[in-house]
Amino acid sequence: MKRLNELYAGINVDTKIKSIKINSKEVTKGDLFVCTMGVTADRHDFVDEAKRKGAKALVVNHTVDSELPQIIVEDTNKELANIVTKFYDYPSTKMKMIGITGTDGKTSTATIIYQLLNQVTKCGYIGTNGVKCPTYEDDSNNTTPTTEHLNRFLNNFYLNNCTYTCMESGSEGLAQGRCENIEYDYSIFTNLTHEHLNYHKTMNNYMKAKSILFKQTKKTGTSILNIDDKYAKEISKFCNGKVLFYGKNENADFRFTNVVITPELTKFDLIHNNTTYHITSPLLGMFNVYNLTAALAILIVDGYDINKFKLDNLYVDGRMTDINLGQNFKVIVDYAHTPNGYLNLFELTKTLKANRTIIVAGSAGERDKEKRPVMGKILVDNADLVVFTYEDPRSEDPMKICEDIISELKETHNNYEIVIDRREAIQKAIDMAGPKDIVLVLGKGNETYQKLKDGKIDFNDVEEAYQAVANRNIRESVNS
């Protein structure tokens, strides 16, 4: 809690401010309401609601009709980061900050770093799977939270004695300035493929949004880039600190080789500065070789001996989650939802040597529509049967989304059907599975909601898959 005149020198208003909000629905008594300009809303229009809910003062672009004290600034969006970081006493400067960006692999890489660092110190995590450290958890509506939430989370990490924060830095969050005023000690670039073009419009814009993370990396910091991605060289031009590369390319500073992937584990050698580390991990797939290499590179650069870390318990929530209730077929729930994510996953699942592959998948509403037919073809080309269903349709008609997905398949494929209700789709896929088949439920991982036209509903693919298998087991038990 701070007084308003502590935040703004020269403001003769001795009012205690409890917190800072930009969403009038979140305002509580004692808050400072900053009237930012959103993508679809001008928060100046919600001053009355903020006052009713207990706001004590306003930050505005122009004078508004309100009795509340008003601080007028040139640009409330830019001012937000300044005032929030000051309010929380610049929490990111009190820890080592690790930022990860890329189309795929952010969550897995961040989670690996989080789990490993917490073996030797205390680290916080912010990303798709929430906000947490060993002694504190919180909720976030975004992979990269808005500035006022992000700094509150960082401050709480600091108050809980974290020495590191590892966070996913999404392209939209970076482009919207949610990470402004944060200087990163380490930054990672995983890859860049077709995604989020509904927002960025072009791949070049998408790449430039990602590059913001590397501009905000300290001059004394280090950026770790995936040398095998075609955008790595371009991204390197934006790096503010030292640049190191990882991958299978012989010129990588952190090079992996001798990769062996089995249904149970992954082995590879990691070579850095003429030292070879023999890595064994339960995280399966070539994509996880990349994720683990990037994570271990950060630890090595930060001075740790990675031979002293335990890798055998690494686990990424919502990624390759095995649903096992004793059935004679395999069920896996995974977050894969991009064309590249699908291809990486199928490269792995083919090593499992299933009899048939049955997939449940969809495509998010109000997102990049161009990729839908591409996703549809990848799915049917890699499956014996695909059940298309809704996946966060938001305001779009779920049937129309599914029609977009299959728009280029009707004359070439017949191994798919549409079941709009996701619960029914999961149950149908599991009911169709035979011995040694594999059912893949894709798109949401362990997320606990679906975004429909009328708002969020509680829905978790892992829970639904368990229930569907249980339902089938009960029916088979009754009929036997």
C-alpha positions in Angstrom: 0.0 0.0 0.0 1.3 3.5 -0.9 0.0 7.0 -0.8 -0.8 8.7 -4.0 1.6 11.5 -3.4 4.4 9.0 -3.1 3.6 7.7 -6.6 3.3 11.1 -8.1 5.5 13.9 -6.8 3.6 17.2 -6.7 0.2 15.6 -6.4 -1.3 17.0 -3.2 -3.5 14.0 -2.5 -2.8 12.1 0.6 -4.8 9.0 -0.3 -3.7 5.5 0.4 -3.7 3.3 -2.7 -4.2 -0.5 -2.0 -3.7 -1.7 -5.6 -3.8 -0.7 -9.3 -6.4 -1.9 -11.7 -7.3 -1.3 -15.4 -10.4 -3.5 -15.4 -13.3 -1.8 -13.7 -14.8 -5.2 -12.9 -11.8 -6.1 -10.7 -11.7 -2.8 -8.8 -12.1 -3.0 -5.0 -12.1 -0.4 -2.3 -8.9 1.7 -2.2 -7.7 1.0 -5.8 -6.2 3.4 -8.3 -8.0 3.0 -11.6 -5.8 3.6 -14.7 -7.9 4.3 -17.8 -5.9 2.5 -20.5 -6.9 2.1 -24.1 -7.7 -1.5 -24.8 -8.0 -3.3 -28.2 -11.8 -3.0 -28.1 -12.5 -0.7 -25.1 -11.6 2.8 -23.7 -11.4 2.5 -20.0 -12.3 6.1 -19.6 -15.8 5.0 -20.2 -15.8 2.9 -17.1 -14.9 5.5 -14.5 -18.3 5.5 -12.9 -18.2 1.7 -12.4 -14.7 2.0 -10.9 -15.9 4.7 -8.5 -18.9 2.6 -7.4 -16.6 -0.3 -6.6 -14.4 1.8 -4.4 -11.7 3.4 -6.6 -9.9 6.2 -4.8 -8.3 8.0 -7.7 -7.9 7.9 -11.5 -5.1 8.1 -14.1 -6.5 9.5 -17.3 -5.5 10.8 -20.8 -7.9 13.7 -20.4 -10.2 15.2 -17.8 -13.3 13.1 -17.1 -16.5 13.9 -15.3 -15.8 12.5 -11.9 -15.3 13.7 -8.3 -12.3 11.4 -7.9 -8.8 12.9 -7.9 -7.4 12.7 -11.5 -3.8 12.5 -12.6 -3.7 13.5 -16.3 -0.9 11.9 -18.3 -0.1 11.9 -22.0 -0.5 8.1 -22.5 -2.1 6.0 -19.9 -0.9 2.8 -21.5 2.7 3.8 -21.2 2.2 5.3 -17.8 0.7 2.0 -16.5 4.0 0.2 -16.5 5.8 3.1 -14.8 3.3 3.5 -12.0 2.9 -0.3 -11.4 6.6 -1.0 -11.2 7.0 2.0 -8.8 4.1 0.9 -6.7 5.6 -2.6 -6.2 9.1 -1.2 -5.8 10.5 -2.7 -9.0 10.1 -6.4 -8.1 11.8 -7.7 -11.2 15.1 -6.1 -10.2 15.2 -8.2 -7.0 15.3 -11.5 -8.8 17.0 -13.1 -11.8 14.4 -12.9 -14.6 14.2 -15.6 -17.3 11.9 -15.0 -20.3 10.9 -17.5 -22.9 9.2 -16.8 -26.2 8.3 -18.8 -29.3 5.3 -20.4 -31.0 5.8 -23.8 -29.3 7.8 -25.0 -26.3 7.4 -22.0 -24.0 5.4 -23.9 -21.3 7.6 -27.0 -21.4 10.9 -25.1 -21.3 9.7 -22.7 -18.5 8.4 -25.7 -16.5 11.7 -27.6 -16.8 13.7 -24.5 -15.6 11.2 -24.0 -12.8 11.4 -27.6 -11.6 15.2 -27.7 -11.8 15.9 -24.4 -10.1 13.6 -25.3 -7.3 15.9 -28.3 -6.6 18.6 -25.8 -5.5 16.9 -22.5 -4.7 13.4 -20.9 -5.0 12.0 -20.0 -8.4 8.6 -18.6 -9.5 6.7 -19.5 -12.7 4.3 -17.5 -14.8 2.7 -18.9 -17.9 0.0 -21.1 -19.4 -0.1 -23.3 -16.4 -0.7 -20.5 -13.9 1.3 -18.5 -11.4 3.2 -20.4 -8.8 6.2 -20.9 -6.6 6.7 -23.5 -3.9 4.9 -21.4 -1.3 2.5 -19.2 -3.3 0.0 -19.7 -6.2 -2.3 -17.4 -8.0 -4.6 -17.3 -11.1 -4.0 -15.5 -14.4 -6.3 -15.0 -17.4 -3.3 -14.7 -19.7 -0.1 -16.6 -20.5 1.6 -13.3 -20.1 -0.4 -11.3 -17.5 -1.2 -7.7 -17.9 1.3 -5.3 -16.3 -0.6 -4.6 -13.1 -1.1 -8.3 -12.5 2.4 -9.3 -13.6 4.2 -7.0 -11.2 1.9 -8.1 -8.3 2.8 -11.7 -9.0 6.5 -10.8 -9.2 6.3 -8.9 -5.9 4.6 -11.9 -4.3 7.4 -14.1 -5.6 10.0 -11.8 -4.0 8.0 -11.7 -0.7 8.1 -15.5 -0.8 11.9 -15.4 -1.1 12.2 -16.4 -4.8 15.6 -15.7 -6.3 14.4 -16.4 -9.9 11.3 -16.0 -11.9 10.8 -18.0 -15.1 8.0 -16.7 -17.3 6.5 -17.3 -20.7 6.5 -14.2 -22.8 3.8 -14.4 -25.5 3.9 -12.3 -28.6 0.6 -10.5 -27.9 1.6 -9.7 -24.4 5.0 -8.4 -25.6 3.4 -6.3 -28.3 0.9 -4.8 -25.9 3.7 -3.8 -23.5 2.7 -6.1 -20.6 6.4 -6.8 -19.9 7.5 -3.2 -20.2 10.1 -2.0 -17.6 11.3 -5.6 -17.0 14.9 -6.3 -17.8 15.7 -9.9 -18.3 18.8 -11.7 -17.2 18.2 -14.5 -19.6 15.9 -14.9 -22.6 15.1 -18.0 -24.8 13.8 -18.2 -28.4 12.3 -21.6 -29.1 10.9 -21.4 -32.6 8.6 -19.4 -34.9 5.8 -20.9 -37.0 2.5 -19.8 -38.4 0.3 -18.7 -35.5 -1.4 -15.6 -34.1 -1.7 -13.9 -37.5 -5.2 -12.8 -36.7 -3.5 -10.3 -34.4 0.0 -9.8 -36.0 -1.2 -10.0 -39.6 2.2 -11.0 -41.0 5.0 -13.3 -39.9 7.4 -10.3 -39.9 5.2 -8.5 -37.4 4.9 -11.7 -35.4 8.7 -12.0 -35.3 9.2 -8.4 -34.3 6.8 -8.8 -31.4 8.8 -11.8 -30.2 12.0 -9.7 -30.6 10.9 -7.3 -27.8 11.9 -9.9 -25.2 15.5 -9.8 -26.5 15.6 -6.0 -26.6 14.6 -6.1 -23.0 17.4 -8.5 -22.1 20.2 -6.8 -20.1 23.4 -5.9 -21.8 25.0 -8.1 -19.1 22.4 -10.8 -19.8 22.4 -13.8 -22.3 19.9 -14.8 -25.0 19.7 -18.5 -25.9 18.4 -19.0 -29.5 17.3 -22.1 -31.4 19.9 -22.2 -34.2 17.8 -24.7 -36.1 14.9 -22.3 -36.6 15.1 -20.1 -39.7 14.2 -17.0 -37.7 17.1 -17.3 -35.2 19.6 -15.2 -37.2 17.0 -12.4 -37.6 16.1 -12.6 -33.9 19.8 -12.4 -33.0 19.9 -8.9 -34.5 17.6 -7.6 -31.7 19.5 -9.2 -28.8 20.8 -6.7 -26.3 23.2 -9.0 -24.5 25.4 -12.0 -25.3 23.9 -14.4 -27.8 24.4 -18.2 -27.6 22.7 -20.8 -29.8 21.3 -24.3 -29.1 20.2 -27.2 -31.3 21.5 -30.1 -33.4 23.5 -27.8 -35.8 27.2 -28.3 -35.5 27.7 -24.6 -34.9 25.4 -24.5 -31.8 27.1 -23.5 -28.6 24.9 -26.1 -26.8 24.6 -29.0 -29.3 22.7 -32.2 -28.8 23.6 -35.4 -30.5 23.1 -39.2 -30.2 19.4 -38.8 -29.5 17.6 -42.0 -28.6 13.8 -41.8 -28.0 11.9 -44.8 -26.6 8.3 -45.1 -25.3 9.6 -44.7 -21.8 12.5 -42.1 -21.9 14.7 -39.9 -24.0 18.5 -40.0 -24.0 20.9 -37.6 -25.7 24.4 -36.1 -25.3 24.7 -32.3 -24.7 28.0 -30.8 -25.8 29.2 -27.4 -24.6 32.7 -26.0 -24.6 34.2 -29.5 -25.2 32.3 -31.0 -22.3 29.8 -33.7 -23.0 26.8 -34.3 -20.6 24.9 -37.5 -20.9 21.2 -36.7 -20.5 18.4 -39.1 -19.6 14.9 -37.7 -19.2 11.3 -39.0 -18.9 10.2 -36.2 -21.3 9.6 -37.8 -24.6 10.1 -36.6 -28.1 12.6 -34.6 -30.2 10.7 -31.4 -29.3 11.5 -32.1 -25.6 15.2 -32.6 -26.5 15.1 -28.9 -27.7 13.2 -27.8 -24.6 15.5 -29.6 -22.2 18.6 -28.4 -24.0 17.5 -24.7 -23.8 16.7 -25.1 -20.1 20.0 -26.8 -19.3 21.8 -24.1 -21.3 20.4 -21.4 -18.9 21.6 -23.4 -15.9 25.1 -23.9 -17.3 25.4 -20.2 -18.2 24.3 -19.2 -14.7 27.1 -21.3 -13.3 25.4 -24.5 -12.2 26.8 -28.0 -12.6 23.9 -29.8 -14.4 25.3 -33.2 -13.5 24.0 -32.5 -9.9 20.4 -32.0 -11.0 17.8 -34.8 -11.0 16.0 -35.1 -14.3 14.0 -38.4 -13.6 11.0 -36.6 -12.2 10.5 -33.9 -14.7 6.9 -33.5 -15.7 5.0 -30.8 -17.7 1.3 -30.5 -16.7 -1.0 -31.0 -19.7 1.7 -32.3 -22.0 1.6 -36.0 -22.9 -0.6 -36.8 -20.0 -1.2 -40.5 -19.9 -4.8 -41.6 -18.9 -4.5 -45.1 -17.6 -7.3 -46.9 -15.8 -6.1 -50.4 -16.9 -7.7 -50.2 -20.4 -6.1 -52.1 -23.3 -5.5 -49.0 -25.4 -3.6 -45.8 -24.8 -5.2 -42.3 -24.1 -3.0 -39.2 -24.1 -4.1 -35.6 -23.4 -1.8 -32.9 -24.9 -1.8 -29.2 -25.4 -0.7 -29.3 -29.0 -2.8 -26.8 -31.0 -0.6 -25.5 -33.8 0.4 -27.1 -37.1 4.0 -27.3 -35.8 2.9 -28.6 -32.5 0.9 -31.4 -34.2 3.8 -32.4 -36.4 6.2 -32.6 -33.4 3.7 -34.7 -31.4 3.0 -37.1 -34.3 6.7 -37.6 -34.7 6.7 -38.9 -31.2 3.5 -40.9 -31.1 4.5 -42.9 -34.2 7.3 -44.3 -32.1 4.7 -45.8 -29.8 3.6 -48.2 -32.5 -0.1 -48.0 -31.9 -2.5 -50.1 -33.9 -4.8 -47.2 -34.9 -4.6 -43.5 -34.0 -7.8 -41.7 -33.1 -7.7 -37.9 -32.5 -10.1 -35.4 -30.9 -9.3 -31.8 -31.9 -10.6 -28.5 -32.9 -9.5 -24.9 -33.5 -9.9 -21.8 -31.4 -12.5 -19.2 -32.3 -11.5 -15.6 -33.0 -8.0 -16.7 -33.8 -6.0 -17.3 -37.0 -8.5 -18.7 -39.5 -5.9 -19.3 -42.2 -4.3 -22.2 -40.3 -7.5 -24.2 -39.9 -7.4 -26.1 -43.2 -3.7 -26.7 -42.7 -4.4 -28.1 -39.2 -7.2 -30.3 -40.6 -5.0 -31.9 -43.3 -2.2 -32.6 -40.8 -4.6 -34.3 -38.4 -6.3 -36.5 -41.0 -3.0 -37.4 -42.6 -1.6 -38.6 -39.3 -4.7 -40.4 -38.0 -7.0 -43.3 -38.8 -9.9 -41.2 -37.5 -10.3 -37.6 -36.4 -13.3 -36.4 -34.4 -13.5 -32.6 -34.8 -15.1 -30.6 -32.0 -15.3 -27.2 -30.4 -12.2 -25.8 -28.8 -12.6 -22.3 -27.2 -15.0 -21.2 -29.9 -15.7 -17.9 -28.2 -18.2 -15.9 -30.3 -17.8 -18.0 -33.4 -20.1 -20.7 -34.5 -18.4 -24.0 -33.5 -19.8 -25.8 -36.6 -18.5 -23.0 -38.9 -15.0 -23.5 -37.3 -15.2 -27.2 -38.0 -16.3 -26.6 -41.5 -13.3 -24.3 -42.0 -11.0 -27.1 -40.8 -12.4 -29.7 -43.2 -12.9 -27.3 -46.1 -10.1 -28.8 -48.2 -10.7 -32.4 -47.1 -14.1 -33.3 -48.4 -12.9 -34.7 -51.8 -9.7 -36.3 -50.5 -10.4 -37.8 -47.1 -13.2 -39.6 -45.3 -11.5 -40.5 -42.0 -13.1 -37.8 -39.9 -16.4 -36.7 -38.4 -17.8 -33.8 -36.5 -19.1 -34.0 -32.9 -19.6 -30.5 -31.7 -20.0 -31.2 -28.0 -16.5 -31.8 -26.7 -17.5 -34.2 -23.9 -19.4 -36.3 -26.4 -16.5 -36.2 -28.9 -14.0 -37.4 -26.2 -16.4 -40.2 -25.2 -17.0 -41.3 -28.8 -13.3 -41.4 -29.6 -12.6 -43.5 -26.5 -15.5 -45.8 -27.1 -14.2 -46.5 -30.7 -10.7 -47.5 -29.5 -9.7 -51.1 -29.8 -6.7 -53.0 -28.3 -3.4 -51.2 -28.8 -5.0 -48.2 -30.3 -4.1 -44.7 -29.2 -6.5 -41.9 -28.5 -5.1 -38.3 -28.6 -7.2 -35.5 -27.1 -5.5 -32.3 -28.3 -5.7 -28.6 -27.9 -6.2 -27.8 -24.2 -4.0 -30.0 -22.1 -4.8 -29.5 -18.5 -6.6 -26.1 -18.9 -9.7 -26.0 -16.7 -12.1 -24.1 -19.0 -13.7 -23.7 -22.4 -14.4 -20.2 -23.7 -17.9 -20.2 -25.3 -20.1 -17.4 -26.7 -21.7 -16.7 -23.3 -18.4 -16.9 -21.3 -16.2 -19.5 -19.7 -17.4 -22.9 -18.6 -15.5 -25.4 -16.4 -14.0 -28.1 -18.6 -10.9 -30.1 -18.3 -9.7 -32.5 -21.0 -7.8 -34.7 -18.5 -10.8 -35.1 -16.2 -13.1 -35.7 -19.2 -10.8 -38.4 -20.6 -10.6 -40.2 -17.3 -14.3 -40.1 -17.0 -14.8 -41.3 -20.5 -12.5 -44.3 -19.9 -14.2 -45.0 -16.6 -17.6 -44.9 -18.3 -16.5 -47.4 -20.9 -14.9 -49.7 -18.2 -18.2 -49.7 -16.3 -20.2 -50.6 -19.4 -17.9 -53.4 -20.3 -17.9 -54.7 -16.7 -21.7 -54.8 -16.7 -21.9 -56.5 -20.0 -19.2 -59.1 -19.3 
